[in-house]
Amino acid sequence: MSVAGALLLFTSWGSLWLSGPKNFSVLWPANGLLLGLLLISSHRRWRALFLLHFFAGVLVHLYFHFSLYQSVVLSAGNIVEVLVALLPFRSMPPRRTNLTRLRSLVQFTLACFLAPAISGMFVVGLSGHFLPNLTLVTLYRAWYMGDALGLFLITPLVLMIGSDESIEVFGWKRLPQTLLLLALIPIPNLLLTSPQRIPLLFLDYPLLVFVAFRLGMGGAAISVILMAIPVAHYAFNSIGVFGMPAFADAHTRILLLQAYLFIQLIMVYLISSVLASQKRLQKDLEKSEHRYRGLVDNSWDIIIQSNADRKRQYVSPAVREIMGWTQEEILTSSFSDHIHGADLARMEEMMRKLREGDDKLTLQFRMLHKNGGYRWMEIKARAVRDIKTGELKEIVSVMRDVSDRVAREKEMKDAVARAEALAMTDELTGLGNRRGFDEMLDAAWRQSAAQQTPLSVLMIDADNFKLFNDEHGHLAGDACLRMLAGLISNCIRKPADYAARYGGEEFSVILPNTDAPVAQTIAERIRFTIASSSVRSASLDGASITVSIGITTRIANASQSPRDFIRAADAALYDAKRAGRNCIRQRA
């Protein structure tokens, strides 16, 4: 805080010293210094800074022989001025005011022009009588121009202290270059001491533009200060070009000098703002590119960018880890070189749909690994189109290895298929079970109704099986049932016909698209094959196991159901039993 007070005291004294007693300075830097200190300080220090500024102003004006009343009024006017200039930034946290942003620069410029206007009316209204040799208009103009210029010039310089820009420009690496450049700035103005010489003020502009490019807004503000110091001295003392007859009036010289400096500042601030905006944009782009490049390069997925002709333009490094190929090998190879032949048509179809209007598609395919094997990959492709024309510009694809997932899905499907097969299979005989028979009969019935083709069903029962089971035991009975199932299965037409164990020692056969004569032939084949087998029973006087078969044949229609069909086949079976067994009977 003591340093801030010393700076405020020194800048106030320096301005009055350069202007000379009872004259007005070209610029009043103390208010700009205070505004800058307020913008970089916490709000709790603002009161102390205002008090320091007020008392510093009173002391300096007293030193230069102003009356106490005059000193108090002028210092109070300075406080009013800074308060008004601070209004647009009062809610900003410390060091968050960035004048290189165009919005903040516009607010700051308006504040610099408005605040002195208000404080000037305050000062002129209270103290216009203490300089009787000046009109109120001249007094107001002198106050306004000097204070506005001081705010406009010094505040950006204070805000630069400790900023990234100042660290870059005045760091050890660039410090010699920066000092050399700033040392060259005053040279054109030092050549203005002779009125016979051609005025060189026009040389300031290209130099300031160059400084704005090299040193930014803060460096440009320093350059304007360096230019202003000798020129202000020349203007007040009628030296050099300012000693020419056209500029005989002191107030005219000061006004022209101030306007000249304002033009310089506005020019370099706008240039600095544009350059800073471009630098921020460039840094944002670099950060964005670095961020997304990091995401892409470190992704576990393979990311591919292709043009509209499907020529690969970028492949992420993950392709080597996942597929063994280098990025160059993928980029220089053909589209179809790494895709399994069986999947190529589906890949071509996906690319065609993307070209014709689809935005994003997903596909699973097999891709050749460098070791010679194929890996299952899942690709999610997105079409990037021109916003105006809708024309395809590129295709961005993300691929991941799903071989393990495909293998697990296949295992699951196989397990489900096995479970379904077990649910539809008789455990003892390996034929279909009752559930499988019912589902197959429903399907065959719908097919017969749709195609108007005959459907036949055989109901088969082992004759006297209870006696065989009682004599030889259940294990032998089970073996007998397995043998009967095998013989029946060998006699039917696979895969069209379907044999099932209907229950106990009873079997059934579904014969789709089979009329009664063909069904009779198949039934007789079954009956004869079983009767000719080697399975015999002592309880049957050594005779072979035989079967009785009932047949029914119909064309399905809406007035009937599969249950009616089964009842007819059962009735035919009972007819065969009553006829003495080991025979075949039919019912319509």
NORWO-V820280 format. One record per residue. SS is DSSP state (@ for helix, = for strand, . for the rest). PHI is phi in whole degrees, -180 to 180 (NA if undefined). D_FIRST is the distance of its C-alpha to the first C-alpha in Angstrom with 2 decimals. Layout:
BEGIN
ss: {SS | SS}
phi: {PHI | PHI}
d_first: {D_FIRST | D_FIRST}
END
This chain:
BEGIN
ss: {. | @ | @ | @ | @ | @ | @ | @ | @ | @ | @ | @ | @ | @ | @ | @ | @ | @ | @ | . | . | . | . | . | . | . | . | . | @ | @ | @ | @ | @ | @ | @ | @ | @ | @ | @ | @ | . | . | @ | @ | @ | @ | @ | @ | @ | @ | @ | @ | @ | @ | @ | @ | @ | @ | @ | @ | @ | @ | @ | . | . | . | . | @ | @ | @ | @ | @ | @ | @ | @ | @ | @ | @ | @ | @ | @ | @ | @ | @ | @ | @ | @ | @ | @ | . | . | . | . | . | . | . | . | . | . | . | . | @ | @ | @ | @ | @ | @ | @ | @ | @ | @ | @ | @ | @ | @ | @ | @ | @ | @ | @ | @ | @ | @ | @ | @ | @ | @ | @ | @ | @ | . | . | . | . | . | @ | @ | @ | @ | @ | @ | @ | @ | @ | @ | @ | @ | @ | @ | @ | @ | @ | @ | @ | @ | @ | @ | @ | @ | @ | . | . | . | @ | @ | @ | @ | @ | @ | . | . | @ | @ | @ | @ | @ | @ | @ | @ | @ | @ | @ | @ | @ | @ | . | @ | @ | @ | @ | . | . | . | . | . | . | . | . | . | . | . | . | @ | @ | @ | @ | @ | @ | @ | @ | @ | @ | @ | @ | @ | @ | @ | @ | @ | @ | @ | @ | @ | @ | @ | @ | @ | @ | @ | @ | @ | @ | @ | @ | @ | @ | . | . | . | @ | @ | @ | @ | . | @ | @ | @ | . | . | @ | @ | @ | @ | @ | @ | @ | @ | @ | @ | @ | @ | @ | @ | @ | @ | @ | @ | @ | @ | @ | @ | @ | @ | @ | @ | @ | @ | @ | @ | @ | @ | @ | @ | @ | @ | @ | @ | @ | @ | @ | @ | @ | @ | @ | @ | @ | @ | . | . | . | . | = | = | = | = | = | = | . | . | . | . | = | = | = | = | . | . | @ | @ | @ | @ | @ | @ | . | . | . | @ | @ | @ | @ | @ | . | . | . | . | . | . | . | = | . | @ | @ | @ | @ | @ | @ | @ | @ | @ | @ | @ | @ | @ | @ | @ | @ | . | . | . | = | = | = | = | = | = | = | = | = | . | . | . | . | . | = | = | = | = | = | = | = | = | = | = | = | = | . | . | . | . | . | . | = | = | = | = | = | = | = | = | = | = | . | @ | @ | @ | @ | @ | @ | @ | @ | @ | @ | @ | @ | @ | @ | @ | @ | @ | @ | @ | @ | @ | . | = | . | . | . | . | . | . | = | . | @ | @ | @ | @ | @ | @ | @ | @ | @ | @ | @ | @ | @ | @ | @ | @ | @ | @ | . | . | . | = | = | = | = | = | = | = | = | . | . | @ | @ | @ | @ | @ | @ | @ | @ | @ | @ | @ | @ | @ | @ | @ | @ | @ | @ | @ | @ | @ | @ | @ | @ | @ | @ | @ | . | . | . | . | . | . | = | = | = | = | = | = | . | . | = | = | = | = | = | = | = | . | . | . | @ | @ | @ | @ | @ | @ | @ | @ | @ | @ | @ | @ | @ | @ | @ | @ | . | . | . | . | = | = | @ | @ | @ | . | . | = | = | . | . | = | = | = | = | = | = | = | = | . | . | . | . | . | . | . | @ | @ | @ | @ | @ | @ | @ | @ | @ | @ | @ | @ | @ | @ | @ | @ | @ | . | . | . | . | . | = | = | = | = | .}
phi: {NA | -66 | -64 | -61 | -63 | -65 | -65 | -63 | -65 | -67 | -65 | -66 | -64 | -63 | -65 | -69 | -66 | -68 | -82 | 92 | -58 | 64 | -112 | -104 | -78 | -62 | -145 | -114 | -75 | -62 | -67 | -64 | -64 | -63 | -61 | -63 | -64 | -65 | -73 | -105 | -110 | -69 | -63 | -70 | -97 | -64 | -60 | -63 | -66 | -63 | -65 | -59 | -65 | -63 | -69 | -63 | -64 | -62 | -63 | -66 | -67 | -65 | -61 | -92 | 71 | -79 | -72 | -61 | -61 | -62 | -63 | -67 | -64 | -63 | -67 | -65 | -61 | -62 | -64 | -59 | -62 | -68 | -61 | -66 | -65 | -80 | -54 | -64 | -116 | -65 | -95 | -77 | -65 | -58 | 63 | -103 | -80 | -118 | -75 | -79 | -87 | -59 | -63 | -64 | -65 | -64 | -61 | -64 | -62 | -62 | -64 | -66 | -87 | -84 | -60 | -63 | -64 | -73 | -66 | -63 | -65 | -62 | -70 | -65 | -64 | -96 | -134 | -62 | -83 | -85 | -126 | -66 | -81 | -118 | -75 | -61 | -65 | -64 | -61 | -64 | -65 | -64 | -64 | -62 | -66 | -65 | -71 | -62 | -66 | -64 | -61 | -68 | -93 | -84 | -57 | -60 | -66 | -67 | -65 | -72 | -62 | 80 | -79 | -61 | -63 | -68 | -63 | -71 | -75 | -105 | -69 | -61 | -70 | -104 | -59 | -59 | -65 | -65 | -65 | -64 | -64 | -67 | -68 | -79 | -61 | -74 | -57 | -59 | -75 | -70 | -89 | -90 | -72 | -108 | -70 | -78 | -80 | -69 | -58 | -109 | -61 | -66 | -71 | -64 | -67 | -63 | -64 | -66 | -63 | -63 | -64 | -61 | -67 | -87 | -116 | 80 | -65 | -63 | -64 | -66 | -63 | -62 | -63 | -65 | -62 | -62 | -71 | -72 | -60 | -68 | -67 | -63 | -62 | -65 | -66 | -70 | -108 | 54 | -107 | 70 | -63 | -77 | -91 | -72 | -56 | -64 | -117 | -68 | -78 | -64 | -66 | -66 | -61 | -65 | -63 | -64 | -63 | -65 | -62 | -62 | -69 | -60 | -61 | -60 | -65 | -60 | -63 | -72 | -67 | -64 | -62 | -63 | -64 | -64 | -63 | -64 | -63 | -65 | -65 | -63 | -63 | -63 | -65 | -62 | -65 | -65 | -64 | -63 | -64 | -64 | -65 | -73 | -64 | -64 | -64 | -69 | -67 | -105 | -72 | -78 | -94 | -90 | -112 | -126 | -116 | -125 | -83 | -63 | -90 | 69 | -80 | -71 | -110 | -151 | -135 | -73 | -61 | -61 | -63 | -73 | -68 | -88 | -114 | 85 | -86 | -81 | -61 | -64 | -65 | -72 | -67 | -95 | -97 | -76 | -61 | -92 | -66 | -113 | -107 | -59 | -58 | -72 | -104 | -64 | -63 | -67 | -66 | -63 | -65 | -64 | -65 | -64 | -64 | -65 | -68 | -90 | 143 | -67 | -91 | -151 | -142 | -127 | -150 | -105 | -151 | -103 | -120 | -72 | -84 | -65 | -78 | 105 | -90 | -111 | -119 | -75 | -122 | -115 | -112 | -116 | -108 | -126 | -87 | -105 | -116 | -66 | -62 | -83 | -95 | 77 | -72 | -65 | -101 | -160 | -125 | -107 | -122 | -121 | -118 | -139 | -76 | -118 | -58 | -64 | -67 | -63 | -64 | -65 | -65 | -66 | -60 | -67 | -64 | -63 | -65 | -65 | -63 | -65 | -64 | -66 | -64 | -64 | -67 | -106 | -120 | -76 | -64 | -76 | -101 | 82 | -80 | -66 | -98 | -62 | -63 | -63 | -62 | -63 | -67 | -68 | -66 | -62 | -66 | -67 | -65 | -63 | -65 | -62 | -68 | -72 | -98 | 55 | -113 | -71 | -128 | -120 | -134 | -108 | -109 | -119 | -131 | -72 | -75 | 52 | -68 | -64 | -64 | -62 | -68 | -68 | -75 | -104 | 93 | -69 | -64 | -66 | -63 | -63 | -64 | -63 | -63 | -64 | -66 | -62 | -61 | -65 | -66 | -62 | -62 | -75 | -94 | -99 | -93 | -95 | -94 | -67 | -81 | -133 | -108 | -145 | -87 | -80 | 155 | 59 | -100 | -103 | -122 | -144 | -133 | -99 | -120 | -67 | 53 | -131 | -85 | -64 | -62 | -66 | -62 | -63 | -64 | -65 | -62 | -65 | -62 | -66 | -58 | -66 | -62 | -71 | -64 | -91 | -77 | -92 | -82 | -127 | -137 | -64 | -69 | -108 | 58 | 78 | -75 | -75 | -64 | -124 | -133 | -109 | -130 | -110 | -124 | -138 | -134 | -150 | -104 | -62 | -148 | -71 | -80 | -124 | -135 | -58 | -68 | -62 | -62 | -67 | -62 | -67 | -67 | -62 | -62 | -65 | -63 | -65 | -60 | -67 | -63 | -70 | -82 | 112 | 73 | 51 | -149 | -125 | -134 | -121 | -138 | -78}
d_first: {0.00 | 3.81 | 5.36 | 5.05 | 6.31 | 8.72 | 9.90 | 10.65 | 12.41 | 14.25 | 15.50 | 16.78 | 18.48 | 19.92 | 21.49 | 23.20 | 24.28 | 25.95 | 27.73 | 28.87 | 28.99 | 30.29 | 30.27 | 28.31 | 26.29 | 27.42 | 24.11 | 20.91 | 18.17 | 15.15 | 16.19 | 16.73 | 13.32 | 11.83 | 14.53 | 13.90 | 10.19 | 11.64 | 14.48 | 12.76 | 10.43 | 12.16 | 13.57 | 12.23 | 8.68 | 10.62 | 11.41 | 8.08 | 7.64 | 11.28 | 11.12 | 8.77 | 11.18 | 14.13 | 13.76 | 13.00 | 16.15 | 18.15 | 17.57 | 18.50 | 21.54 | 22.66 | 22.52 | 24.81 | 27.21 | 26.60 | 27.59 | 25.28 | 26.79 | 26.32 | 22.67 | 21.95 | 24.07 | 22.62 | 18.98 | 20.24 | 22.08 | 19.01 | 17.50 | 20.94 | 21.09 | 17.97 | 19.11 | 22.50 | 21.38 | 19.34 | 22.49 | 24.22 | 21.31 | 20.13 | 21.85 | 20.78 | 18.89 | 15.76 | 16.97 | 20.45 | 20.82 | 23.27 | 24.43 | 27.23 | 29.01 | 31.24 | 30.60 | 26.82 | 27.46 | 29.90 | 27.59 | 24.79 | 27.39 | 28.77 | 25.39 | 24.73 | 28.16 | 28.19 | 24.84 | 25.54 | 29.05 | 28.01 | 25.39 | 28.00 | 30.56 | 28.22 | 27.56 | 31.19 | 32.55 | 30.75 | 30.74 | 33.58 | 35.58 | 33.33 | 34.39 | 38.15 | 38.93 | 37.30 | 38.69 | 36.61 | 37.13 | 35.93 | 32.84 | 32.05 | 32.74 | 30.52 | 27.56 | 28.23 | 28.81 | 25.88 | 23.31 | 25.02 | 25.10 | 21.42 | 20.56 | 23.30 | 22.39 | 18.63 | 17.71 | 19.98 | 18.58 | 15.00 | 16.72 | 18.70 | 15.95 | 16.94 | 19.93 | 23.44 | 24.52 | 22.09 | 22.98 | 26.59 | 26.51 | 24.42 | 25.74 | 27.85 | 31.07 | 30.38 | 28.02 | 30.96 | 32.49 | 29.29 | 28.67 | 32.34 | 32.33 | 29.34 | 31.05 | 34.12 | 32.44 | 32.40 | 35.98 | 37.84 | 35.79 | 36.31 | 40.01 | 39.84 | 40.28 | 44.02 | 45.43 | 48.60 | 46.93 | 46.85 | 43.45 | 41.65 | 39.03 | 40.84 | 39.88 | 36.24 | 37.14 | 38.78 | 36.07 | 33.33 | 35.40 | 35.78 | 32.04 | 31.42 | 33.96 | 32.58 | 28.78 | 28.16 | 26.08 | 23.02 | 25.39 | 27.30 | 24.30 | 23.61 | 27.33 | 27.40 | 24.67 | 26.79 | 29.81 | 28.32 | 27.23 | 30.81 | 32.44 | 30.33 | 31.20 | 34.84 | 34.88 | 33.60 | 35.99 | 38.98 | 39.17 | 40.91 | 41.89 | 39.98 | 42.40 | 45.31 | 47.23 | 46.30 | 42.69 | 43.46 | 41.32 | 37.64 | 36.42 | 38.63 | 37.20 | 33.61 | 34.66 | 36.53 | 33.72 | 31.27 | 33.90 | 34.46 | 30.82 | 30.73 | 33.83 | 32.33 | 29.24 | 31.38 | 33.75 | 31.36 | 29.34 | 32.64 | 33.90 | 30.75 | 30.95 | 34.61 | 34.11 | 31.30 | 33.58 | 36.39 | 34.34 | 33.29 | 36.91 | 38.08 | 35.75 | 36.85 | 40.43 | 40.00 | 38.44 | 41.18 | 43.84 | 42.53 | 42.39 | 45.85 | 47.28 | 46.14 | 47.76 | 50.94 | 51.24 | 50.68 | 52.78 | 55.90 | 57.75 | 59.20 | 57.64 | 59.74 | 59.05 | 62.18 | 62.92 | 65.45 | 68.25 | 67.25 | 66.23 | 63.55 | 60.32 | 58.14 | 58.93 | 56.37 | 56.64 | 57.90 | 61.36 | 61.92 | 61.11 | 63.20 | 66.07 | 66.08 | 65.86 | 63.20 | 61.25 | 63.21 | 66.51 | 65.75 | 64.42 | 67.47 | 70.09 | 72.02 | 71.10 | 74.27 | 74.32 | 72.49 | 73.83 | 76.91 | 79.88 | 80.51 | 76.99 | 76.82 | 78.43 | 75.98 | 73.04 | 74.55 | 74.99 | 71.32 | 70.19 | 72.63 | 71.24 | 67.68 | 68.83 | 70.73 | 67.97 | 67.00 | 63.27 | 63.25 | 66.02 | 66.50 | 69.30 | 70.45 | 72.28 | 73.20 | 71.43 | 72.77 | 70.94 | 71.11 | 73.23 | 75.93 | 75.55 | 74.25 | 71.28 | 70.89 | 67.83 | 66.30 | 64.85 | 62.71 | 62.77 | 60.81 | 61.68 | 58.89 | 60.11 | 59.13 | 57.40 | 59.44 | 62.83 | 62.91 | 64.30 | 63.76 | 61.13 | 60.83 | 61.54 | 58.98 | 60.67 | 59.51 | 62.12 | 62.30 | 64.99 | 66.89 | 69.86 | 69.27 | 68.89 | 72.05 | 73.91 | 72.85 | 73.82 | 77.20 | 77.71 | 76.93 | 79.31 | 82.00 | 81.51 | 81.78 | 84.85 | 86.38 | 85.65 | 87.16 | 90.14 | 90.60 | 90.35 | 93.12 | 95.28 | 97.89 | 96.95 | 100.58 | 102.13 | 99.24 | 100.46 | 98.50 | 98.25 | 98.99 | 95.49 | 95.75 | 99.25 | 98.15 | 95.26 | 97.49 | 100.26 | 97.91 | 96.73 | 100.34 | 101.45 | 98.79 | 99.80 | 103.49 | 102.75 | 100.63 | 103.05 | 106.27 | 107.37 | 109.40 | 107.74 | 109.70 | 108.91 | 110.85 | 110.89 | 112.20 | 113.31 | 114.67 | 118.17 | 118.95 | 115.60 | 115.62 | 118.79 | 117.24 | 114.11 | 116.14 | 118.32 | 115.72 | 112.59 | 109.24 | 108.07 | 111.14 | 110.64 | 107.10 | 108.41 | 111.06 | 108.49 | 106.42 | 109.61 | 110.49 | 106.99 | 107.28 | 110.71 | 109.58 | 106.51 | 108.75 | 111.05 | 108.55 | 106.99 | 103.44 | 100.79 | 102.18 | 104.00 | 102.20 | 103.76 | 102.46 | 103.55 | 104.12 | 104.59 | 106.76 | 109.52 | 109.09 | 107.64 | 106.95 | 106.67 | 105.13 | 106.86 | 104.96 | 107.01 | 110.21 | 113.44 | 116.07 | 118.33 | 115.46 | 114.15 | 117.69 | 117.80 | 114.47 | 115.55 | 118.88 | 117.11 | 115.01 | 118.01 | 120.17 | 117.50 | 116.84 | 120.56 | 121.16 | 118.51 | 119.28 | 117.84 | 120.86 | 121.45 | 124.37 | 124.13 | 124.97 | 128.01 | 126.01 | 125.14 | 121.85 | 118.95 | 119.25 | 117.16 | 117.91 | 116.05 | 115.52 | 114.58 | 113.34 | 112.50 | 110.95 | 108.90 | 105.92 | 105.73 | 103.82 | 106.64 | 106.36 | 103.74 | 103.39 | 104.47 | 107.80 | 108.16 | 107.74 | 110.16 | 112.79 | 112.25 | 112.53 | 115.76 | 117.15 | 116.22 | 118.15 | 121.07 | 121.07 | 121.00 | 123.92 | 125.78 | 125.97 | 122.64 | 122.00 | 122.28 | 120.29 | 120.39 | 118.67 | 117.67 | 116.35}
END
